[in-house]
Amino acid sequence: MRDHEAIDILLDRLVDAFETGDRDVARDAFREFDTRLSTHLTLEEEVLLPKFAELDPGEAALLLGEHGVIRAMIDELGVGTDLHLTRVSAIRKLAETLRAHARREDALFYRWVDAHPWPRDSERSPTAPAATPTTT
């Protein structure tokens, strides 16, 4: 769920950027949001949902279907953003859709995720962003 909170912050920034009307700021905010959300969705689809489907295949299929809808929205908004055609109302609709999806995931799916040990460091769940490597 921590990743959902981070994505929600980026989503707020995205809505704010489109509300300002500054196309460059909106484009940059969209790119940052798109990158983070895509990484998040891919992790869920490739790592978490297949395991969750063993427990609840119907719910896993519904969540995966919602991912398809969200990805389609992002693709359309990305093209619109590049062409300076995306309106703030479309970004608000994306925010509404994503927040409803996150509530659905948090209610069952992420309770299951948080209850299971993962083959990663014990400090974070598999949905937490990876630590940035440091060089010495």
N, C-alpha and C positions, 0 to 999 in steps of 0.2 A: 504494500500500500504506500510505502514511502515514495516509490517511483511515481505513483499516481499523483501524489502531492506535488512533486517537482514538475510533472507535466502540467498540472493545473496552474502552477505559477507561470509557466511559459505560455499557457493558453490565455491567462489574464493579460500578459504582456502583448500577445498577438492581437487580442481585441483592442487593447489600448492603442497599439500602433496603427491599426486600421481606422480607429476613431480620430486620430490626429490628422488623417488625410495626407500624411507624408509618405509618398509612394516608396521611396528608398528605405525608410525605416520599416514600413510594412513588409516590403520584400525581404529584408534581412531577418525580421522577426519570424516571418513565415518559414524561411529556410532553416533557421535554428529549431523551430518547433517541429517541422517536418522530419528533420534528421533525428531528433530525440524520440519522437513518437514512432517512427519507423523502426528504430532499434528496439524499442519497448515491445511493439507488436510482434516483431520477428522472434524475439526471445520467448514471448508467450506461445506463439504458434509452433516453434520448433522444439522447445524444451518443456514448457509447463503444460500446455493443453494436451499433448499426447498422453502424458502421465495421468492428468486429471480425467481424461476420457475413459480410462480404465475403471474409474469409480462412477462417473456420471456421464455417459456418452451423449445423452440428449442435451444436457446443459453445455457441455464442451462444444457440441455442434452449433448451438445457438450463439455462443460467444464467438466462435470462429466466423459464423455468418455476419455478426455485427462488425467484426474486423474487416470483412470484405466491403461492407457499406462504408465504413470509416475510410478505408484506403481509397475507395472510389471518390468520396467527397474530397479527400486531400489531393488526389490527382487533378480533379476538376478545378479546385481552388488554386492549385499550383500554376496551372496554365493561365487561369484568370489573373493571378497575381503578376505573372511575367508580362502579360498583355495590358496590365493596369485596368482590368475589368472587374475584379472582385470587389464586391460591396461589403460594407461592414455587416449588413444583415445576414449575408451568407456565412461570415465568420462567426457571428453569434449563433447561427443554426448549428455549425460545427461544434461550438462550445457546448451547446445544449445536448447534442447527440453524444459527445464524448463523456460528459458528466453523467448522463444516464447510464451509459455503458460502464463507467467506472463504479457507479453505485451497485450495479448488478454484479460485477466481478468481486467487489469488496464484500458483498453479502454472503457469498458462498465460496467462490473460487479462491480468493486470497486468504480466507480463513483456513482452507485446506493447504494452500501453499505454505503459510506460516507455521502450520502444525507439523510439517515434514522436514526432516533434516536433508540437507543438500550437500553434494560433494564439492563444496566451495568452502572458503574460510568461514569459521563459525560466527563471525561478526556480522554477516549480512545475508539476506535472502538472495536467490538467483535473480531477482528483479532489480536489486540495487545497482546503481551505476558502478562500473569498475573503477578502482582507484587509478589515479593518474600515475604512471611510472615516473620515478625520479631518476635523474642521472647525477653521478658524482664526479 
